[in-house]
Amino acid sequence: MYKLQVQEDPDNPSSWHDVMGPDGSLLTFREEGEARRKLEQLYPVLVKAEKYDAAPKMTRVLNIITDEDDWPKKKKN
C-alpha cells in the first residue's frame, strides 16, 4: 500500500501531511505507479517543478509497511 504526502512549507520539516480523499479518509493505493499518477493529477505544478529541479521537493509517495510477524513479541496480559 502507498500513500501521498505534501509539504506546505519547504523550510519546515514538520509541515508534511497526508493527502485525504473527498470523504476525509486517507488516500491509499495498491501500486506505486497508480499513487504517482494520482499525485501528479492532484499537484501537477509541484510535481513538474520537482522533475526539473525548479523547486524543492514538496511531494512524496510513501510505502505503508505492515507488521506481519508482530516482532518483537508483545507481552500478553
mmCIF file of the N, C-alpha and C atoms, coordinates in Angstrom:
data_MODEL
# 
_entry.id   MODEL 
# 
loop_
_atom_site.group_PDB 
_atom_site.id 
_atom_site.type_symbol 
_atom_site.label_atom_id 
_atom_site.label_alt_id 
_atom_site.label_comp_id 
_atom_site.label_asym_id 
_atom_site.label_entity_id 
_atom_site.label_seq_id 
_atom_site.pdbx_PDB_ins_code 
_atom_site.Cartn_x 
_atom_site.Cartn_y 
_atom_site.Cartn_z 
_atom_site.occupancy 
_atom_site.B_iso_or_equiv 
_atom_site.pdbx_formal_charge 
_atom_site.auth_seq_id 
_atom_site.auth_comp_id 
_atom_site.auth_asym_id 
_atom_site.auth_atom_id 
_atom_site.pdbx_PDB_model_num 
ATOM 1   N N  . MET A 1 1  ? 0.844   -1.187  0.000   1.00 0.00 ? 1  MET A N  1 
ATOM 2   C CA . MET A 1 1  ? 0.000   0.000   0.000   1.00 0.00 ? 1  MET A CA 1 
ATOM 3   C C  . MET A 1 1  ? 0.885   1.245   0.000   1.00 0.00 ? 1  MET A C  1 
ATOM 4   N N  . TYR A 1 2  ? 0.389   2.270   -0.647  1.00 0.00 ? 2  TYR A N  1 
ATOM 5   C CA . TYR A 1 2  ? 1.113   3.530   -0.753  1.00 0.00 ? 2  TYR A CA 1 
ATOM 6   C C  . TYR A 1 2  ? 0.185   4.685   -0.389  1.00 0.00 ? 2  TYR A C  1 
ATOM 7   N N  . LYS A 1 3  ? 0.778   5.755   0.128   1.00 0.00 ? 3  LYS A N  1 
ATOM 8   C CA . LYS A 1 3  ? 0.015   6.965   0.422   1.00 0.00 ? 3  LYS A CA 1 
ATOM 9   C C  . LYS A 1 3  ? 0.778   8.173   -0.090  1.00 0.00 ? 3  LYS A C  1 
ATOM 10  N N  . LEU A 1 4  ? 0.074   9.284   -0.202  1.00 0.00 ? 4  LEU A N  1 
ATOM 11  C CA . LEU A 1 4  ? 0.656   10.528  -0.704  1.00 0.00 ? 4  LEU A CA 1 
ATOM 12  C C  . LEU A 1 4  ? 0.839   11.509  0.434   1.00 0.00 ? 4  LEU A C  1 
ATOM 13  N N  . GLN A 1 5  ? 1.920   12.297  0.345   1.00 0.00 ? 5  GLN A N  1 
ATOM 14  C CA . GLN A 1 5  ? 2.121   13.386  1.300   1.00 0.00 ? 5  GLN A CA 1 
ATOM 15  C C  . GLN A 1 5  ? 2.571   14.635  0.552   1.00 0.00 ? 5  GLN A C  1 
ATOM 16  N N  . VAL A 1 6  ? 2.189   15.791  1.105   1.00 0.00 ? 6  VAL A N  1 
ATOM 17  C CA . VAL A 1 6  ? 2.562   17.089  0.554   1.00 0.00 ? 6  VAL A CA 1 
ATOM 18  C C  . VAL A 1 6  ? 3.111   17.934  1.689   1.00 0.00 ? 6  VAL A C  1 
ATOM 19  N N  . GLN A 1 7  ? 4.121   18.733  1.374   1.00 0.00 ? 7  GLN A N  1 
ATOM 20  C CA . GLN A 1 7  ? 4.721   19.628  2.371   1.00 0.00 ? 7  GLN A CA 1 
ATOM 21  C C  . GLN A 1 7  ? 4.256   21.052  2.082   1.00 0.00 ? 7  GLN A C  1 
ATOM 22  N N  . GLU A 1 8  ? 3.640   21.675  3.057   1.00 0.00 ? 8  GLU A N  1 
ATOM 23  C CA . GLU A 1 8  ? 3.120   23.034  2.890   1.00 0.00 ? 8  GLU A CA 1 
ATOM 24  C C  . GLU A 1 8  ? 4.238   24.081  2.882   1.00 0.00 ? 8  GLU A C  1 
ATOM 25  N N  . ASP A 1 9  ? 5.242   23.893  3.733   1.00 0.00 ? 9  ASP A N  1 
ATOM 26  C CA . ASP A 1 9  ? 6.331   24.864  3.871   1.00 0.00 ? 9  ASP A CA 1 
ATOM 27  C C  . ASP A 1 9  ? 7.663   24.137  3.719   1.00 0.00 ? 9  ASP A C  1 
ATOM 28  N N  . PRO A 1 10 ? 8.399   24.356  2.623   1.00 0.00 ? 10 PRO A N  1 
ATOM 29  C CA . PRO A 1 10 ? 9.654   23.629  2.413   1.00 0.00 ? 10 PRO A CA 1 
ATOM 30  C C  . PRO A 1 10 ? 10.724  23.912  3.470   1.00 0.00 ? 10 PRO A C  1 
ATOM 31  N N  . ASP A 1 11 ? 10.561  24.981  4.213   1.00 0.00 ? 11 ASP A N  1 
ATOM 32  C CA . ASP A 1 11 ? 11.536  25.311  5.261   1.00 0.00 ? 11 ASP A CA 1 
ATOM 33  C C  . ASP A 1 11 ? 11.177  24.697  6.611   1.00 0.00 ? 11 ASP A C  1 
ATOM 34  N N  . ASN A 1 12 ? 10.036  24.025  6.683   1.00 0.00 ? 12 ASN A N  1 
ATOM 35  C CA . ASN A 1 12 ? 9.580   23.433  7.935   1.00 0.00 ? 12 ASN A CA 1 
ATOM 36  C C  . ASN A 1 12 ? 9.398   21.926  7.746   1.00 0.00 ? 12 ASN A C  1 
ATOM 37  N N  . PRO A 1 13 ? 10.338  21.111  8.247   1.00 0.00 ? 13 PRO A N  1 
ATOM 38  C CA . PRO A 1 13 ? 10.242  19.664  8.044   1.00 0.00 ? 13 PRO A CA 1 
ATOM 39  C C  . PRO A 1 13 ? 9.005   19.022  8.664   1.00 0.00 ? 13 PRO A C  1 
ATOM 40  N N  . SER A 1 14 ? 8.361   19.688  9.600   1.00 0.00 ? 14 SER A N  1 
ATOM 41  C CA . SER A 1 14 ? 7.179   19.104  10.231  1.00 0.00 ? 14 SER A CA 1 
ATOM 42  C C  . SER A 1 14 ? 5.883   19.476  9.506   1.00 0.00 ? 14 SER A C  1 
ATOM 43  N N  . SER A 1 15 ? 5.991   20.131  8.351   1.00 0.00 ? 15 SER A N  1 
ATOM 44  C CA . SER A 1 15 ? 4.779   20.559  7.644   1.00 0.00 ? 15 SER A CA 1 
ATOM 45  C C  . SER A 1 15 ? 4.278   19.540  6.615   1.00 0.00 ? 15 SER A C  1 
ATOM 46  N N  . TRP A 1 16 ? 4.853   18.318  6.607   1.00 0.00 ? 16 TRP A N  1 
ATOM 47  C CA . TRP A 1 16 ? 4.338   17.261  5.731   1.00 0.00 ? 16 TRP A CA 1 
ATOM 48  C C  . TRP A 1 16 ? 2.992   16.788  6.262   1.00 0.00 ? 16 TRP A C  1 
ATOM 49  N N  . HIS A 1 17 ? 2.037   16.549  5.360   1.00 0.00 ? 17 HIS A N  1 
ATOM 50  C CA . HIS A 1 17 ? 0.754   15.983  5.782   1.00 0.00 ? 17 HIS A CA 1 
ATOM 51  C C  . HIS A 1 17 ? 0.248   15.004  4.727   1.00 0.00 ? 17 HIS A C  1 
ATOM 52  N N  . ASP A 1 18 ? -0.557  14.060  5.190   1.00 0.00 ? 18 ASP A N  1 
ATOM 53  C CA . ASP A 1 18 ? -1.145  13.067  4.305   1.00 0.00 ? 18 ASP A CA 1 
ATOM 54  C C  . ASP A 1 18 ? -2.197  13.722  3.419   1.00 0.00 ? 18 ASP A C  1 
ATOM 55  N N  . VAL A 1 19 ? -2.343  13.183  2.217   1.00 0.00 ? 19 VAL A N  1 
ATOM 56  C CA . VAL A 1 19 ? -3.376  13.654  1.301   1.00 0.00 ? 19 VAL A CA 1 
ATOM 57  C C  . VAL A 1 19 ? -4.633  12.825  1.553   1.00 0.00 ? 19 VAL A C  1 
ATOM 58  N N  . MET A 1 20 ? -5.728  13.508  1.782   1.00 0.00 ? 20 MET A N  1 
ATOM 59  C CA . MET A 1 20 ? -7.002  12.852  2.071   1.00 0.00 ? 20 MET A CA 1 
ATOM 60  C C  . MET A 1 20 ? -7.914  12.900  0.849   1.00 0.00 ? 20 MET A C  1 
ATOM 61  N N  . GLY A 1 21 ? -8.819  11.941  0.784   1.00 0.00 ? 21 GLY A N  1 
ATOM 62  C CA . GLY A 1 21 ? -9.808  11.891  -0.284  1.00 0.00 ? 21 GLY A CA 1 
ATOM 63  C C  . GLY A 1 21 ? -10.965 12.823  0.002   1.00 0.00 ? 21 GLY A C  1 
ATOM 64  N N  . PRO A 1 22 ? -11.913 12.910  -0.929  1.00 0.00 ? 22 PRO A N  1 
ATOM 65  C CA . PRO A 1 22 ? -13.074 13.793  -0.750  1.00 0.00 ? 22 PRO A CA 1 
ATOM 66  C C  . PRO A 1 22 ? -13.904 13.451  0.484   1.00 0.00 ? 22 PRO A C  1 
ATOM 67  N N  . ASP A 1 23 ? -13.850 12.192  0.914   1.00 0.00 ? 23 ASP A N  1 
ATOM 68  C CA . ASP A 1 23 ? -14.626 11.781  2.091   1.00 0.00 ? 23 ASP A CA 1 
ATOM 69  C C  . ASP A 1 23 ? -13.863 11.968  3.399   1.00 0.00 ? 23 ASP A C  1 
ATOM 70  N N  . GLY A 1 24 ? -12.638 12.516  3.306   1.00 0.00 ? 24 GLY A N  1 
ATOM 71  C CA . GLY A 1 24 ? -11.841 12.769  4.504   1.00 0.00 ? 24 GLY A CA 1 
ATOM 72  C C  . GLY A 1 24 ? -10.970 11.609  4.940   1.00 0.00 ? 24 GLY A C  1 
ATOM 73  N N  . SER A 1 25 ? -11.024 10.494  4.221   1.00 0.00 ? 25 SER A N  1 
ATOM 74  C CA . SER A 1 25 ? -10.189 9.344   4.581   1.00 0.00 ? 25 SER A CA 1 
ATOM 75  C C  . SER A 1 25 ? -8.865  9.398   3.819   1.00 0.00 ? 25 SER A C  1 
ATOM 76  N N  . LEU A 1 26 ? -7.880  8.713   4.351   1.00 0.00 ? 26 LEU A N  1 
ATOM 77  C CA . LEU A 1 26 ? -6.549  8.667   3.758   1.00 0.00 ? 26 LEU A CA 1 
ATOM 78  C C  . LEU A 1 26 ? -6.616  8.047   2.370   1.00 0.00 ? 26 LEU A C  1 
ATOM 79  N N  . LEU A 1 27 ? -6.007  8.725   1.385   1.00 0.00 ? 27 LEU A N  1 
ATOM 80  C CA . LEU A 1 27 ? -5.921  8.156   0.040   1.00 0.00 ? 27 LEU A CA 1 
ATOM 81  C C  . LEU A 1 27 ? -4.828  7.092   0.041   1.00 0.00 ? 27 LEU A C  1 
ATOM 82  N N  . THR A 1 28 ? -5.161  5.877   -0.330  1.00 0.00 ? 28 THR A N  1 
ATOM 83  C CA . THR A 1 28 ? -4.182  4.798   -0.418  1.00 0.00 ? 28 THR A CA 1 
ATOM 84  C C  . THR A 1 28 ? -4.296  4.119   -1.770  1.00 0.00 ? 28 THR A C  1 
ATOM 85  N N  . PHE A 1 29 ? -3.192  3.506   -2.178  1.00 0.00 ? 29 PHE A N  1 
ATOM 86  C CA . PHE A 1 29 ? -3.108  2.869   -3.483  1.00 0.00 ? 29 PHE A CA 1 
ATOM 87  C C  . PHE A 1 29 ? -2.367  1.553   -3.359  1.00 0.00 ? 29 PHE A C  1 
ATOM 88  N N  . ARG A 1 30 ? -2.766  0.570   -4.158  1.00 0.00 ? 30 ARG A N  1 
ATOM 89  C CA . ARG A 1 30 ? -2.093  -0.738  -4.146  1.00 0.00 ? 30 ARG A CA 1 
ATOM 90  C C  . ARG A 1 30 ? -0.755  -0.698  -4.877  1.00 0.00 ? 30 ARG A C  1 
ATOM 91  N N  . GLU A 1 31 ? -0.677  0.088   -5.940  1.00 0.00 ? 31 GLU A N  1 
ATOM 92  C CA . GLU A 1 31 ? 0.525   0.151   -6.770  1.00 0.00 ? 31 GLU A CA 1 
ATOM 93  C C  . GLU A 1 31 ? 1.180   1.527   -6.688  1.00 0.00 ? 31 GLU A C  1 
ATOM 94  N N  . GLU A 1 32 ? 2.510   1.541   -6.688  1.00 0.00 ? 32 GLU A N  1 
ATOM 95  C CA . GLU A 1 32 ? 3.243   2.802   -6.611  1.00 0.00 ? 32 GLU A CA 1 
ATOM 96  C C  . GLU A 1 32 ? 2.965   3.684   -7.824  1.00 0.00 ? 32 GLU A C  1 
ATOM 97  N N  . GLY A 1 33 ? 2.911   3.087   -9.004  1.00 0.00 ? 33 GLY A N  1 
ATOM 98  C CA . GLY A 1 33 ? 2.645   3.856   -10.223 1.00 0.00 ? 33 GLY A CA 1 
ATOM 99  C C  . GLY A 1 33 ? 1.300   4.557   -10.174 1.00 0.00 ? 33 GLY A C  1 
ATOM 100 N N  . GLU A 1 34 ? 0.303   3.881   -9.663  1.00 0.00 ? 34 GLU A N  1 
ATOM 101 C CA . GLU A 1 34 ? -1.033  4.455   -9.504  1.00 0.00 ? 34 GLU A CA 1 
ATOM 102 C C  . GLU A 1 34 ? -0.981  5.654   -8.557  1.00 0.00 ? 34 GLU A C  1 
ATOM 103 N N  . ALA A 1 35 ? -0.225  5.516   -7.465  1.00 0.00 ? 35 ALA A N  1 
ATOM 104 C CA . ALA A 1 35 ? -0.082  6.608   -6.496  1.00 0.00 ? 35 ALA A CA 1 
ATOM 105 C C  . ALA A 1 35 ? 0.626   7.803   -7.130  1.00 0.00 ? 35 ALA A C  1 
ATOM 106 N N  . ARG A 1 36 ? 1.665   7.548   -7.897  1.00 0.00 ? 36 ARG A N  1 
ATOM 107 C CA . ARG A 1 36 ? 2.396   8.647   -8.545  1.00 0.00 ? 36 ARG A CA 1 
ATOM 108 C C  . ARG A 1 36 ? 1.539   9.370   -9.590  1.00 0.00 ? 36 ARG A C  1 
ATOM 109 N N  . ARG A 1 37 ? 0.722   8.631   -10.316 1.00 0.00 ? 37 ARG A N  1 
ATOM 110 C CA . ARG A 1 37 ? -0.176  9.262   -11.285 1.00 0.00 ? 37 ARG A CA 1 
ATOM 111 C C  . ARG A 1 37 ? -1.191  10.165  -10.582 1.00 0.00 ? 37 ARG A C  1 
ATOM 112 N N  . LYS A 1 38 ? -1.728  9.699   -9.467  1.00 0.00 ? 38 LYS A N  1 
ATOM 113 C CA . LYS A 1 38 ? -2.701  10.500  -8.721  1.00 0.00 ? 38 LYS A CA 1 
ATOM 114 C C  . LYS A 1 38 ? -2.037  11.747  -8.135  1.00 0.00 ? 38 LYS A C  1 
ATOM 115 N N  . LEU A 1 39 ? -0.815  11.596  -7.647  1.00 0.00 ? 39 LEU A N  1 
ATOM 116 C CA . LEU A 1 39 ? -0.073  12.736  -7.107  1.00 0.00 ? 39 LEU A CA 1 
ATOM 117 C C  . LEU A 1 39 ? 0.112   13.805  -8.190  1.00 0.00 ? 39 LEU A C  1 
ATOM 118 N N  . GLU A 1 40 ? 0.475   13.366  -9.390  1.00 0.00 ? 40 GLU A N  1 
ATOM 119 C CA . GLU A 1 40 ? 0.668   14.320  -10.488 1.00 0.00 ? 40 GLU A CA 1 
ATOM 120 C C  . GLU A 1 40 ? -0.669  14.946  -10.911 1.00 0.00 ? 40 GLU A C  1 
ATOM 121 N N  . GLN A 1 41 ? -1.744  14.193  -10.817 1.00 0.00 ? 41 GLN A N  1 
ATOM 122 C CA . GLN A 1 41 ? -3.071  14.718  -11.153 1.00 0.00 ? 41 GLN A CA 1 
ATOM 123 C C  . GLN A 1 41 ? -3.512  15.779  -10.134 1.00 0.00 ? 41 GLN A C  1 
ATOM 124 N N  . LEU A 1 42 ? -3.261  15.526  -8.856  1.00 0.00 ? 42 LEU A N  1 
ATOM 125 C CA . LEU A 1 42 ? -3.693  16.450  -7.808  1.00 0.00 ? 42 LEU A CA 1 
ATOM 126 C C  . LEU A 1 42 ? -2.787  17.669  -7.658  1.00 0.00 ? 42 LEU A C  1 
ATOM 127 N N  . TYR A 1 43 ? -1.481  17.486  -7.888  1.00 0.00 ? 43 TYR A N  1 
ATOM 128 C CA . TYR A 1 43 ? -0.489  18.554  -7.684  1.00 0.00 ? 43 TYR A CA 1 
ATOM 129 C C  . TYR A 1 43 ? 0.423   18.668  -8.898  1.00 0.00 ? 43 TYR A C  1 
ATOM 130 N N  . PRO A 1 44 ? -0.117  18.985  -10.082 1.00 0.00 ? 44 PRO A N  1 
ATOM 131 C CA . PRO A 1 44 ? 0.692   18.970  -11.306 1.00 0.00 ? 44 PRO A CA 1 
ATOM 132 C C  . PRO A 1 44 ? 1.852   19.963  -11.304 1.00 0.00 ? 44 PRO A C  1 
ATOM 133 N N  . VAL A 1 45 ? 1.637   21.146  -10.782 1.00 0.00 ? 45 VAL A N  1 
ATOM 134 C CA . VAL A 1 45 ? 2.693   22.161  -10.792 1.00 0.00 ? 45 VAL A CA 1 
ATOM 135 C C  . VAL A 1 45 ? 3.861   21.739  -9.895  1.00 0.00 ? 45 VAL A C  1 
ATOM 136 N N  . LEU A 1 46 ? 3.563   21.262  -8.695  1.00 0.00 ? 46 LEU A N  1 
ATOM 137 C CA . LEU A 1 46 ? 4.629   20.845  -7.776  1.00 0.00 ? 46 LEU A CA 1 
ATOM 138 C C  . LEU A 1 46 ? 5.426   19.677  -8.350  1.00 0.00 ? 46 LEU A C  1 
ATOM 139 N N  . VAL A 1 47 ? 4.738   18.689  -8.901  1.00 0.00 ? 47 VAL A N  1 
ATOM 140 C CA . VAL A 1 47 ? 5.423   17.513  -9.437  1.00 0.00 ? 47 VAL A CA 1 
ATOM 141 C C  . VAL A 1 47 ? 6.300   17.897  -10.619 1.00 0.00 ? 47 VAL A C  1 
ATOM 142 N N  . LYS A 1 48 ? 5.795   18.723  -11.520 1.00 0.00 ? 48 LYS A N  1 
ATOM 143 C CA . LYS A 1 48 ? 6.589   19.149  -12.690 1.00 0.00 ? 48 LYS A CA 1 
ATOM 144 C C  . LYS A 1 48 ? 7.802   19.968  -12.261 1.00 0.00 ? 48 LYS A C  1 
ATOM 145 N N  . ALA A 1 49 ? 7.616   20.870  -11.293 1.00 0.00 ? 49 ALA A N  1 
ATOM 146 C CA . ALA A 1 49 ? 8.728   21.702  -10.826 1.00 0.00 ? 49 ALA A CA 1 
ATOM 147 C C  . ALA A 1 49 ? 9.827   20.836  -10.210 1.00 0.00 ? 49 ALA A C  1 
ATOM 148 N N  . GLU A 1 50 ? 9.430   19.789  -9.479  1.00 0.00 ? 50 GLU A N  1 
ATOM 149 C CA . GLU A 1 50 ? 10.409  18.881  -8.865  1.00 0.00 ? 50 GLU A CA 1 
ATOM 150 C C  . GLU A 1 50 ? 11.188  18.118  -9.931  1.00 0.00 ? 50 GLU A C  1 
ATOM 151 N N  . LYS A 1 51 ? 10.508  17.727  -11.009 1.00 0.00 ? 51 LYS A N  1 
ATOM 152 C CA . LYS A 1 51 ? 11.162  16.971  -12.082 1.00 0.00 ? 51 LYS A CA 1 
ATOM 153 C C  . LYS A 1 51 ? 12.317  17.753  -12.694 1.00 0.00 ? 51 LYS A C  1 
ATOM 154 N N  . TYR A 1 52 ? 12.155  19.064  -12.791 1.00 0.00 ? 52 TYR A N  1 
ATOM 155 C CA . TYR A 1 52 ? 13.162  19.900  -13.432 1.00 0.00 ? 52 TYR A CA 1 
ATOM 156 C C  . TYR A 1 52 ? 14.012  20.674  -12.432 1.00 0.00 ? 52 TYR A C  1 
ATOM 157 N N  . ASP A 1 53 ? 14.001  20.240  -11.185 1.00 0.00 ? 53 ASP A N  1 
ATOM 158 C CA . ASP A 1 53 ? 14.770  20.889  -10.118 1.00 0.00 ? 53 ASP A CA 1 
ATOM 159 C C  . ASP A 1 53 ? 14.498  22.387  -10.031 1.00 0.00 ? 53 ASP A C  1 
ATOM 160 N N  . ALA A 1 54 ? 13.278  22.786  -10.352 1.00 0.00 ? 54 ALA A N  1 
ATOM 161 C CA . ALA A 1 54 ? 12.918  24.197  -10.295 1.00 0.00 ? 54 ALA A CA 1 
ATOM 162 C C  . ALA A 1 54 ? 12.371  24.587  -8.932  1.00 0.00 ? 54 ALA A C  1 
ATOM 163 N N  . ALA A 1 55 ? 12.157  23.588  -8.075  1.00 0.00 ? 55 ALA A N  1 
ATOM 164 C CA . ALA A 1 55 ? 11.602  23.858  -6.746  1.00 0.00 ? 55 ALA A CA 1 
ATOM 165 C C  . ALA A 1 55 ? 12.064  22.752  -5.799  1.00 0.00 ? 55 ALA A C  1 
ATOM 166 N N  . PRO A 1 56 ? 12.048  23.023  -4.487  1.00 0.00 ? 56 PRO A N  1 
ATOM 167 C CA . PRO A 1 56 ? 12.389  21.965  -3.530  1.00 0.00 ? 56 PRO A CA 1 
ATOM 168 C C  . PRO A 1 56 ? 11.331  20.862  -3.554  1.00 0.00 ? 56 PRO A C  1 
ATOM 169 N N  . LYS A 1 57 ? 11.715  19.690  -3.120  1.00 0.00 ? 57 LYS A N  1 
ATOM 170 C CA . LYS A 1 57 ? 10.791  18.557  -3.097  1.00 0.00 ? 57 LYS A CA 1 
ATOM 171 C C  . LYS A 1 57 ? 9.693   18.825  -2.069  1.00 0.00 ? 57 LYS A C  1 
ATOM 172 N N  . MET A 1 58 ? 8.443   18.843  -2.555  1.00 0.00 ? 58 MET A N  1 
ATOM 173 C CA . MET A 1 58 ? 7.308   19.118  -1.667  1.00 0.00 ? 58 MET A CA 1 
ATOM 174 C C  . MET A 1 58 ? 6.211   18.069  -1.784  1.00 0.00 ? 58 MET A C  1 
ATOM 175 N N  . THR A 1 59 ? 6.463   17.010  -2.550  1.00 0.00 ? 59 THR A N  1 
ATOM 176 C CA . THR A 1 59 ? 5.505   15.906  -2.660  1.00 0.00 ? 59 THR A CA 1 
ATOM 177 C C  . THR A 1 59 ? 6.258   14.601  -2.505  1.00 0.00 ? 59 THR A C  1 
ATOM 178 N N  . ARG A 1 60 ? 5.556   13.571  -2.031  1.00 0.00 ? 60 ARG A N  1 
ATOM 179 C CA . ARG A 1 60 ? 6.193   12.264  -1.933  1.00 0.00 ? 60 ARG A CA 1 
ATOM 180 C C  . ARG A 1 60 ? 5.152   11.160  -1.858  1.00 0.00 ? 60 ARG A C  1 
ATOM 181 N N  . VAL A 1 61 ? 5.585   9.975   -2.282  1.00 0.00 ? 61 VAL A N  1 
ATOM 182 C CA . VAL A 1 61 ? 4.779   8.761   -2.191  1.00 0.00 ? 61 VAL A CA 1 
ATOM 183 C C  . VAL A 1 61 ? 5.477   7.870   -1.176  1.00 0.00 ? 61 VAL A C  1 
ATOM 184 N N  . LEU A 1 62 ? 4.744   7.451   -0.160  1.00 0.00 ? 62 LEU A N  1 
ATOM 185 C CA . LEU A 1 62 ? 5.322   6.614   0.896   1.00 0.00 ? 62 LEU A CA 1 
ATOM 186 C C  . LEU A 1 62 ? 4.728   5.218   0.864   1.00 0.00 ? 62 LEU A C  1 
ATOM 187 N N  . ASN A 1 63 ? 5.587   4.229   1.081   1.00 0.00 ? 63 ASN A N  1 
ATOM 188 C CA . ASN A 1 63 ? 5.157   2.841   1.181   1.00 0.00 ? 63 ASN A CA 1 
ATOM 189 C C  . ASN A 1 63 ? 4.664   2.596   2.602   1.00 0.00 ? 63 ASN A C  1 
ATOM 190 N N  . ILE A 1 64 ? 3.443   2.106   2.728   1.00 0.00 ? 64 ILE A N  1 
ATOM 191 C CA . ILE A 1 64 ? 2.888   1.778   4.043   1.00 0.00 ? 64 ILE A CA 1 
ATOM 192 C C  . ILE A 1 64 ? 3.240   0.326   4.315   1.00 0.00 ? 64 ILE A C  1 
ATOM 193 N N  . ILE A 1 65 ? 4.090   0.095   5.282   1.00 0.00 ? 65 ILE A N  1 
ATOM 194 C CA . ILE A 1 65 ? 4.551   -1.252  5.602   1.00 0.00 ? 65 ILE A CA 1 
ATOM 195 C C  . ILE A 1 65 ? 3.751   -1.781  6.782   1.00 0.00 ? 65 ILE A C  1 
ATOM 196 N N  . THR A 1 66 ? 3.250   -2.999  6.640   1.00 0.00 ? 66 THR A N  1 
ATOM 197 C CA . THR A 1 66 ? 2.505   -3.614  7.736   1.00 0.00 ? 66 THR A CA 1 
ATOM 198 C C  . THR A 1 66 ? 3.397   -4.598  8.477   1.00 0.00 ? 66 THR A C  1 
ATOM 199 N N  . ASP A 1 67 ? 3.176   -4.712  9.751   1.00 0.00 ? 67 ASP A N  1 
ATOM 200 C CA . ASP A 1 67 ? 3.934   -5.633  10.594  1.00 0.00 ? 67 ASP A CA 1 
ATOM 201 C C  . ASP A 1 67 ? 3.301   -7.015  10.484  1.00 0.00 ? 67 ASP A C  1 
ATOM 202 N N  . GLU A 1 68 ? 3.965   -7.916  9.752   1.00 0.00 ? 68 GLU A N  1 
ATOM 203 C CA . GLU A 1 68 ? 3.395   -9.229  9.508   1.00 0.00 ? 68 GLU A CA 1 
ATOM 204 C C  . GLU A 1 68 ? 3.727   -10.256 10.580  1.00 0.00 ? 68 GLU A C  1 
ATOM 205 N N  . ASP A 1 69 ? 4.847   -10.066 11.262  1.00 0.00 ? 69 ASP A N  1 
ATOM 206 C CA . ASP A 1 69 ? 5.257   -11.103 12.224  1.00 0.00 ? 69 ASP A CA 1 
ATOM 207 C C  . ASP A 1 69 ? 5.148   -10.662 13.689  1.00 0.00 ? 69 ASP A C  1 
ATOM 208 N N  . ASP A 1 70 ? 4.628   -9.462  13.937  1.00 0.00 ? 70 ASP A N  1 
ATOM 209 C CA . ASP A 1 70 ? 4.441   -8.963  15.302  1.00 0.00 ? 70 ASP A CA 1 
ATOM 210 C C  . ASP A 1 70 ? 5.734   -9.037  16.109  1.00 0.00 ? 70 ASP A C  1 
ATOM 211 N N  . TRP A 1 71 ? 6.829   -8.576  15.498  1.00 0.00 ? 71 TRP A N  1 
ATOM 212 C CA . TRP A 1 71 ? 8.129   -8.592  16.172  1.00 0.00 ? 71 TRP A CA 1 
ATOM 213 C C  . TRP A 1 71 ? 8.439   -7.204  16.678  1.00 0.00 ? 71 TRP A C  1 
ATOM 214 N N  . PRO A 1 72 ? 8.970   -7.004  17.833  1.00 0.00 ? 72 PRO A N  1 
ATOM 215 C CA . PRO A 1 72 ? 9.202   -8.035  18.850  1.00 0.00 ? 72 PRO A CA 1 
ATOM 216 C C  . PRO A 1 72 ? 7.875   -8.507  19.439  1.00 0.00 ? 72 PRO A C  1 
ATOM 217 N N  . LYS A 1 73 ? 7.906   -9.680  19.994  1.00 0.00 ? 73 LYS A N  1 
ATOM 218 C CA . LYS A 1 73 ? 6.690   -10.250 20.572  1.00 0.00 ? 73 LYS A CA 1 
ATOM 219 C C  . LYS A 1 73 ? 6.202   -9.366  21.705  1.00 0.00 ? 73 LYS A C  1 
ATOM 220 N N  . LYS A 1 74 ? 4.921   -9.075  21.693  1.00 0.00 ? 74 LYS A N  1 
ATOM 221 C CA . LYS A 1 74 ? 4.329   -8.243  22.733  1.00 0.00 ? 74 LYS A CA 1 
ATOM 222 C C  . LYS A 1 74 ? 3.879   -9.119  23.885  1.00 0.00 ? 74 LYS A C  1 
ATOM 223 N N  . LYS A 1 75 ? 4.023   -8.578  25.072  1.00 0.00 ? 75 LYS A N  1 
ATOM 224 C CA . LYS A 1 75 ? 3.595   -9.327  26.271  1.00 0.00 ? 75 LYS A CA 1 
ATOM 225 C C  . LYS A 1 75 ? 2.085   -9.438  26.291  1.00 0.00 ? 75 LYS A C  1 
ATOM 226 N N  . LYS A 1 76 ? 1.602   -10.605 26.594  1.00 0.00 ? 76 LYS A N  1 
ATOM 227 C CA . LYS A 1 76 ? 0.155   -10.807 26.694  1.00 0.00 ? 76 LYS A CA 1 
ATOM 228 C C  . LYS A 1 76 ? -0.267  -10.570 28.119  1.00 0.00 ? 76 LYS A C  1 
ATOM 229 N N  . ASN A 1 77 ? -1.361  -9.875  28.294  1.00 0.00 ? 77 ASN A N  1 
ATOM 230 C CA . ASN A 1 77 ? -1.860  -9.568  29.639  1.00 0.00 ? 77 ASN A CA 1 
ATOM 231 C C  . ASN A 1 77 ? -2.751  -10.667 30.151  1.00 0.00 ? 77 ASN A C  1 
# 
